[in-house]
Amino acid sequence: MYNRKLVFWAACLGMLLFGIVMISLGTINTFLTEKFQLDQQTVGSLAALLPFGILAGSLIFGPICDRYGYKGLLIISTILILIGVEIIAFAKSFSVLRYAFFLIGFGGGIINGGTNAVVSDISAEEKGAKLSLLGVFFGIGALGMPVLVGALSKYFSTERIVMCVGLLIVVPIVFFSLVRFPEPKHNQGFPLKQGLGLLKNGTLILFGIILFFESGMEGMVSNWSTTYLEKHLFLTSKDALYALSFVMLGMTVSRIFLGYLLTKVRDYIILLVCIVIIICAALILRFAGSFQVAIIGLTLFGVGFSPAFPVLYGYAGNLYAQYSGTAFSIILTIALLGNTFLNYSIGVISDNYGIEHYLTVILISAVIMLILVGLITKRTLSKLKI
């Protein structure tokens, strides 16, 4: 029998690692540019490999977890991240960096999906609350990596810091090895027909479509807000990046409180309120006339983004408990496709109509989410206590 607390802490350690993974390129961007004399286009090609790896990892983890369990896959994916990080630290040529970033993304995608799925499995009740607390560790990793590199760079080279970060990844590998995880759901063989049948499940696909817009909005805010602030408020790049950090801060702090609120207030009410907060944040940022007002808008984005993934993962975990890994794979893949598609669209829109229209797309996406959450509430109200 597994210990739920130990499994939960193992998942939190994995999510902390994923937070570090997601911010890795931006943190060591300057180091790589100087070491290998890279131009922005080449750095951009590396940036594309990270989400591509995450998408690939997200696509495959679910059926494997349902068939073989979580332990082996989490250990292997963490080792892949370790290898990728150490390749970056010791790389002598640019060509190997491509493999490193794909490995890091691939392992990160598996860890992100696997940790969410295992927390859903071990949480008999209040899945959304537990998944929200899990998400806090993503924020700690994402916020902590730049701070760590910034503080240690005064005393050590970035190369040495990256090498040491890689060595620290041994800690979750050892912890995963020692902890007993839940048994595989289908250790006699994965029921392929039923698993593929989830692709035709309207409710699950609707979850995915909601997260398509959620993930897209998160990506748009992360990728385009600094450019918007530089052009419309004439901020320096450093100040714009500082302002952007309040998105992750708002999300992380909100998820701490969500862990409690989701045990007291119906999930869908919190979700609807937070979508309205996203709309308010977009309007505040669109008409912001100062640095301080922009920070308020960006912080509200973080608050608004905080519940969607935990709540909808919780719904999926309740409705498809026997295929939770596969269900998570499906909705996470749809979400990541939304991130890719909407961010590409903003590139086209900003070139033709102006960067400020990324906020228009966010507003439209949030309104669509409001409608879809209303539909999903009607569909699942009788099946779930939401």
C-alpha positions in Angstrom: 0.0 0.0 0.0 1.3 3.4 -0.9 1.6 6.4 1.5 -0.6 9.2 0.0 1.5 12.0 1.7 4.7 10.7 0.3 3.3 10.3 -3.2 1.9 13.8 -3.0 5.3 15.2 -1.9 7.0 13.3 -4.7 4.5 14.9 -7.2 5.3 18.3 -5.7 9.0 17.7 -6.2 8.3 16.7 -9.8 6.2 19.8 -10.4 9.0 22.0 -8.8 11.3 20.5 -11.4 8.8 21.2 -14.2 8.7 24.9 -13.1 12.4 25.1 -13.5 12.3 23.4 -16.9 9.7 25.8 -18.2 11.8 28.8 -17.4 15.2 27.3 -18.2 15.7 28.9 -21.7 14.9 32.4 -20.6 17.1 32.2 -17.5 20.2 31.0 -19.4 19.5 32.8 -22.7 22.3 35.3 -22.4 24.8 32.6 -21.3 24.0 30.5 -24.4 24.1 33.6 -26.7 27.5 34.6 -25.5 29.1 31.2 -25.3 28.0 30.1 -28.8 27.7 33.5 -30.5 24.1 32.9 -31.4 21.7 35.3 -33.1 18.1 35.8 -32.1 16.7 33.5 -34.8 18.9 30.7 -33.7 17.9 31.2 -30.0 14.3 31.2 -31.3 14.9 27.7 -32.8 15.9 26.4 -29.4 12.9 28.0 -27.8 10.7 26.1 -30.3 12.2 22.8 -29.3 11.2 23.1 -25.7 7.4 23.3 -26.2 7.7 20.7 -29.0 9.3 18.3 -26.5 6.7 19.1 -23.9 3.9 18.4 -26.4 5.5 15.1 -27.3 5.9 14.1 -23.6 2.3 15.2 -22.8 1.0 13.1 -25.7 2.5 9.8 -24.6 2.6 9.8 -20.8 -1.1 9.0 -20.2 -1.5 5.5 -21.7 1.9 4.5 -20.4 1.0 5.6 -16.8 -2.4 3.8 -17.0 -0.7 0.6 -18.2 2.6 0.5 -16.3 2.1 3.0 -13.4 3.9 6.2 -12.5 7.1 5.3 -10.8 9.2 4.1 -13.7 8.1 6.8 -16.1 8.7 9.6 -13.6 12.2 8.3 -12.9 13.0 7.9 -16.6 11.7 11.4 -17.5 13.7 13.0 -14.7 16.8 11.3 -15.9 16.2 12.7 -19.4 15.9 16.2 -17.9 19.2 15.6 -16.0 20.9 14.6 -19.2 19.6 17.6 -21.0 20.7 20.0 -18.3 24.2 18.6 -18.1 24.5 18.6 -22.0 23.8 22.4 -21.8 26.4 22.8 -19.0 29.2 20.9 -20.9 28.2 21.5 -24.5 31.1 22.4 -26.8 29.0 22.9 -29.9 25.6 24.4 -30.7 24.3 21.3 -32.5 24.0 19.2 -29.3 21.9 22.0 -27.6 19.0 21.0 -29.8 18.9 17.5 -28.4 19.3 18.9 -24.9 16.3 21.2 -25.1 14.1 18.6 -26.7 15.1 16.1 -23.9 14.3 18.7 -21.2 10.9 19.5 -22.8 10.0 15.9 -23.4 10.9 14.9 -19.8 9.1 18.0 -18.5 5.9 17.2 -20.4 5.8 13.7 -18.9 6.5 15.0 -15.4 3.8 17.7 -15.7 1.1 15.3 -16.9 2.2 12.4 -14.6 2.4 14.4 -11.4 -1.1 15.9 -12.0 -2.5 12.5 -12.9 -1.1 10.8 -9.8 -2.3 13.5 -7.5 -5.8 13.2 -9.0 -5.6 9.4 -8.5 -4.6 9.6 -4.8 -7.2 12.3 -4.0 -10.5 10.6 -3.3 -12.1 14.0 -2.7 -11.3 17.6 -3.2 -9.1 16.9 -6.3 -9.2 20.5 -7.4 -7.8 21.7 -4.1 -5.0 19.2 -4.1 -4.1 19.9 -7.7 -4.1 23.6 -7.0 -1.6 23.1 -4.2 0.5 21.0 -6.6 0.5 23.9 -9.0 2.1 26.1 -6.3 5.3 24.2 -6.7 5.4 25.0 -10.4 5.3 28.6 -9.5 8.1 28.2 -6.9 10.3 26.5 -9.5 9.5 29.1 -12.2 10.1 32.0 -9.9 13.1 30.4 -8.1 15.3 29.6 -11.0 15.9 33.2 -12.2 16.4 34.3 -8.6 18.9 31.5 -8.0 20.9 32.1 -11.1 20.9 35.9 -10.5 22.1 35.5 -6.9 24.8 32.8 -7.6 26.0 34.5 -10.8 27.9 37.0 -8.6 30.1 34.2 -7.3 30.0 31.4 -10.0 29.9 31.1 -13.8 26.5 30.4 -15.3 28.0 27.2 -16.7 28.9 26.0 -13.2 25.4 27.0 -11.8 23.7 25.0 -14.6 25.9 22.0 -13.8 25.0 22.1 -10.1 21.2 22.5 -10.9 21.6 19.3 -13.0 23.2 17.5 -10.1 20.3 18.6 -7.8 17.9 16.8 -10.1 19.4 13.6 -8.6 17.3 14.3 -5.5 13.9 13.7 -7.1 15.3 10.7 -8.9 16.3 9.1 -5.6 13.0 10.2 -3.9 10.9 8.7 -6.7 12.9 5.5 -6.4 12.2 5.2 -2.7 8.5 6.1 -2.7 5.8 3.5 -3.5 3.4 4.8 -6.1 -0.2 3.5 -6.9 -0.4 0.3 -8.8 -1.1 0.4 -12.6 -4.8 0.6 -13.4 -4.5 -1.9 -16.2 -1.6 -4.2 -15.4 -3.1 -7.0 -17.5 -2.9 -4.8 -20.6 -4.2 -1.4 -21.7 -7.8 -1.5 -23.1 -7.0 0.3 -26.3 -10.6 0.4 -27.5 -11.8 2.2 -24.4 -8.8 4.5 -24.3 -9.3 5.5 -27.9 -13.0 6.0 -27.1 -12.0 8.9 -24.9 -11.2 10.8 -28.1 -14.9 10.7 -29.0 -16.0 11.7 -25.5 -17.7 15.1 -25.9 -17.3 16.2 -22.3 -13.6 15.4 -22.2 -13.0 17.2 -25.5 -14.9 20.2 -24.1 -12.5 20.2 -21.1 -9.7 20.3 -23.6 -11.2 23.1 -25.6 -11.6 25.2 -22.5 -7.9 24.6 -21.7 -7.1 25.3 -25.3 -8.1 28.9 -24.7 -6.7 29.0 -21.1 -3.3 27.8 -22.2 -3.3 30.1 -25.2 -4.1 33.1 -22.9 -1.3 32.2 -20.5 1.1 31.9 -23.4 0.0 35.2 -24.9 0.5 37.0 -21.6 4.0 35.4 -21.1 5.2 35.9 -24.7 3.7 39.3 -25.7 3.3 41.4 -22.6 6.9 42.6 -22.5 6.8 43.8 -26.1 3.5 45.5 -25.4 4.9 47.3 -22.3 8.0 48.4 -24.1 6.1 49.9 -27.0 3.1 51.4 -25.2 4.5 52.4 -21.8 8.1 52.8 -23.1 9.5 50.5 -20.4 13.0 49.2 -20.6 13.3 45.4 -21.3 14.4 44.9 -17.7 11.4 46.7 -16.2 9.0 44.9 -18.6 10.4 41.5 -17.5 10.1 42.6 -13.8 6.5 43.5 -14.4 5.8 40.2 -16.1 7.1 38.2 -13.1 4.0 39.4 -11.2 1.9 37.1 -13.4 3.6 34.0 -12.0 3.6 35.6 -8.5 -0.2 36.2 -8.7 -0.8 32.7 -9.9 1.3 31.0 -7.3 -0.1 33.0 -4.3 -3.6 32.5 -5.6 -3.2 28.7 -5.8 -2.1 28.7 -2.2 -5.5 30.2 -1.2 -7.3 28.1 -3.8 -6.2 25.0 -2.0 -8.5 26.2 0.8 -11.2 27.9 -1.2 -11.9 24.9 -3.4 -12.9 23.0 -0.3 -15.5 25.6 0.7 -16.8 27.1 -2.6 -18.1 25.3 -5.7 -15.3 24.8 -8.2 -17.3 26.2 -11.2 -18.1 29.4 -9.3 -14.4 30.1 -8.6 -13.6 29.3 -12.3 -16.3 31.7 -13.6 -15.2 34.5 -11.2 -11.5 34.1 -12.3 -12.4 34.3 -16.0 -14.1 37.6 -15.2 -10.9 38.6 -13.4 -9.0 37.8 -16.7 -11.3 40.1 -18.6 -10.8 42.9 -16.0 -7.0 42.3 -16.2 -7.0 42.7 -20.0 -8.9 45.9 -19.8 -6.7 47.3 -17.1 -3.6 46.5 -19.1 -5.1 47.9 -22.3 -5.7 51.3 -20.8 -2.8 51.3 -18.3 -1.0 54.6 -18.3 1.7 53.8 -15.7 4.1 51.1 -14.7 2.2 50.5 -11.4 -1.2 50.1 -13.1 0.4 47.6 -15.6 1.6 45.6 -12.6 -1.9 45.5 -11.2 -3.2 44.2 -14.5 -0.5 41.5 -14.8 -1.0 40.4 -11.2 -4.7 40.0 -11.9 -3.9 37.9 -14.9 -2.0 35.5 -12.6 -5.0 35.4 -10.2 -7.4 34.7 -13.1 -5.3 32.0 -14.6 -4.9 30.1 -11.3 -7.9 27.7 -11.2 -8.6 26.5 -14.7 -6.1 23.6 -14.9 -6.5 22.3 -11.3 -10.4 22.4 -11.6 -10.6 20.8 -15.0 -8.0 18.2 -14.2 -10.1 17.4 -11.1 -13.3 17.0 -13.2 -11.4 14.7 -15.6 -10.0 12.7 -12.8 -13.4 12.1 -11.3 -15.2 11.3 -14.5 -12.5 9.1 -16.0 -10.8 7.6 -13.0 -9.9 4.3 -14.7 -8.2 6.1 -17.6 -7.1 9.3 -15.8 -3.6 9.3 -17.4 -5.0 9.0 -20.9 -7.7 11.6 -20.2 -5.1 14.0 -18.9 -2.9 13.3 -22.0 -5.8 14.2 -24.3 -6.8 17.5 -22.6 -3.2 18.6 -22.0 -2.3 18.0 -25.7 -5.3 20.1 -26.8 -4.3 22.8 -24.3 -0.7 22.9 -25.7 -2.0 23.1 -29.2 -4.0 26.1 -28.2 -0.9 27.7 -26.8 0.9 27.2 -30.0 -1.9 28.2 -32.4 -3.0 31.4 -30.5 0.6 32.6 -30.0 1.3 32.1 -33.7 -1.9 34.0 -34.5 -0.8 36.9 -32.4 2.5 37.1 -34.4 0.4 37.6 -37.6 -2.1 39.9 -36.0 0.5 42.1 -34.3 2.4 42.5 -37.6 -0.7 43.7 -39.4 -2.8 45.5 -36.8 -0.5 46.2 -33.8 0.7 44.4 -30.7 -2.1 45.8 -28.5 -4.6 43.5 -30.2 -3.1 40.5 -28.3 -5.3 41.8 -25.5 -8.3 41.8 -27.8 -7.7 38.1 -28.5 -7.4 37.5 -24.8 -10.8 39.2 -24.2 -12.4 37.1 -26.9 -10.8 33.9 -25.6 -12.1 34.7 -22.0 -15.6 35.3 -23.2 -15.6 32.0 -25.1 -14.3 30.3 -21.9 -17.2 31.8 -20.0 -19.7 30.2 -22.4 -17.9 26.9 -22.5 -17.7 26.7 -18.7 -21.4 27.3 -18.6 -22.0 24.4 -21.0 -19.7 22.1 -19.0 -21.4 23.0 -15.8 -24.8 21.9 -17.3 -23.2 18.7 -18.7 -21.5 17.6 -15.5 -23.7 19.0 -12.7 -25.5 15.7 -12.4 -22.3 13.6 -12.5 -20.1 15.6 -10.2 -20.6 17.6 -7.1 -19.7 20.9 -8.6 
